[in-house]
């Protein structure tokens, strides 16, 4: 049975990241591993912005839509994680499929792998809170 997009994301949060569910003892180890990987992968502070721009280029858009990408910083903590600010990213793409959502919540499982012939730039498996 296929639930709503929100239910799908909530299930990924519970099952993969122990958010809103039972605490997984490996969560802290995984968090540290991802931090170390990110530090090496994104050595420059602005590299993640280049990744977001690259991803916007690779996105699918409805016919006749002029692609746009907008970044906004708000002083509100909309994620309720104690952050002093939140970076909001807006893009008028078609939207994520279930497979896309699972891919960006995983490491090494990019839906872009092997798609260079279709014009995609990126193919790294992204582990992203926002990608």
C-alpha positions as CSV (number, residue, x, y, z in Angstrom):
1,X,0.0,0.0,0.0
2,X,1.4,3.4,-1.0
3,X,0.8,6.2,1.5
4,X,1.1,9.9,1.1
5,X,4.5,11.6,0.4
6,X,4.5,12.9,4.0
7,X,3.9,9.4,5.4
8,X,6.7,8.1,3.1
9,X,9.2,10.7,4.5
10,X,8.1,10.0,8.1
11,X,8.7,6.3,7.6
12,X,12.2,7.0,6.3
13,X,12.9,9.3,9.2
14,X,11.8,6.6,11.7
15,X,13.4,3.6,10.0
16,X,16.6,5.1,8.7
17,X,17.4,7.9,11.1
18,X,15.6,6.9,14.4
19,X,13.7,10.2,14.4
20,X,10.3,9.9,16.2
21,X,10.9,6.2,16.9
22,X,13.1,4.0,18.9
23,X,16.7,5.1,19.4
24,X,19.2,3.1,17.3
25,X,22.5,2.7,19.1
26,X,24.3,3.1,15.8
27,X,22.8,6.5,15.0
28,X,25.7,8.4,16.6
29,X,28.3,6.3,14.8
30,X,26.5,6.9,11.5
31,X,26.3,10.6,12.3
32,X,30.0,10.8,12.9
33,X,30.8,8.8,9.8
34,X,28.7,11.1,7.6
35,X,30.3,14.2,9.2
36,X,33.7,12.9,8.4
37,X,32.7,11.9,4.8
38,X,31.1,15.4,4.3
39,X,34.2,17.2,5.6
40,X,36.3,15.4,3.0
41,X,33.8,15.6,0.2
42,X,32.8,19.2,0.8
43,X,36.1,20.7,1.9
44,X,35.0,24.2,0.9
45,X,32.2,25.8,2.9
46,X,30.3,26.7,-0.3
47,X,30.6,23.4,-2.1
48,X,27.1,22.2,-1.0
49,X,25.7,25.3,-2.7
50,X,27.3,24.2,-5.9
51,X,25.8,20.8,-5.5
52,X,22.3,22.3,-5.0
53,X,22.8,24.3,-8.2
54,X,24.0,21.2,-10.0
55,X,21.0,19.3,-8.8
56,X,18.6,22.0,-10.0
57,X,20.2,21.7,-13.4
58,X,19.7,17.9,-13.4
59,X,16.0,18.1,-12.2
60,X,13.1,17.4,-14.5
61,X,10.7,20.3,-15.3
62,X,7.2,20.4,-16.8
63,X,7.1,21.4,-20.5
64,X,7.1,25.1,-20.9
65,X,8.4,25.8,-17.3
66,X,11.3,28.2,-17.0
67,X,13.5,26.5,-14.3
68,X,14.2,28.7,-11.2
69,X,16.2,28.2,-8.0
70,X,15.8,30.4,-4.9
71,X,17.8,30.4,-1.7
72,X,16.3,32.1,1.4
73,X,17.7,32.3,5.0
74,X,15.2,32.8,7.8
75,X,15.8,33.4,11.5
76,X,13.0,31.0,12.3
77,X,13.9,27.4,13.4
78,X,11.3,25.7,11.3
79,X,12.9,22.3,11.8
80,X,12.6,22.6,15.6
81,X,16.2,21.4,16.0
82,X,17.5,24.4,18.0
83,X,19.0,26.0,14.9
84,X,19.5,29.8,14.9
85,X,18.4,30.0,11.3
86,X,17.1,27.8,8.5
87,X,18.2,27.8,4.8
88,X,15.2,27.4,2.6
89,X,15.6,26.2,-1.0
90,X,12.9,26.6,-3.6
91,X,13.0,25.0,-7.1
92,X,10.1,24.7,-9.5
93,X,10.9,21.2,-10.7
94,X,8.3,18.4,-11.2
95,X,9.0,17.1,-7.7
96,X,10.6,14.0,-6.2
97,X,9.5,10.5,-6.9
98,X,9.5,7.9,-4.1
99,X,12.7,6.5,-5.6
100,X,14.3,10.0,-5.5
101,X,13.4,10.5,-1.8
102,X,14.9,7.1,-0.9
103,X,18.0,8.0,-2.9
104,X,18.7,11.3,-1.2
105,X,18.3,9.7,2.2
106,X,20.9,7.1,1.3
107,X,24.6,6.9,0.6
108,X,25.8,5.6,-2.8
109,X,22.3,5.0,-4.2
110,X,21.9,8.0,-6.5
111,X,19.2,7.8,-9.1
112,X,21.6,9.7,-11.4
113,X,24.2,6.9,-11.6
114,X,24.7,5.8,-15.2
115,X,22.6,8.7,-16.6
116,X,25.4,10.9,-18.0
117,X,24.1,10.1,-21.5
118,X,20.7,11.7,-20.5
119,X,22.5,14.9,-19.6
120,X,22.7,14.6,-15.9
121,X,25.8,16.2,-14.3
122,X,25.8,14.7,-10.8
123,X,26.0,11.0,-9.8
124,X,27.3,10.9,-6.3
125,X,25.1,9.2,-3.7
126,X,24.0,12.2,-1.7
127,X,23.3,11.9,2.0
128,X,21.3,15.1,2.4
129,X,18.9,16.6,4.8
130,X,18.1,19.1,2.1
131,X,19.1,18.1,-1.4
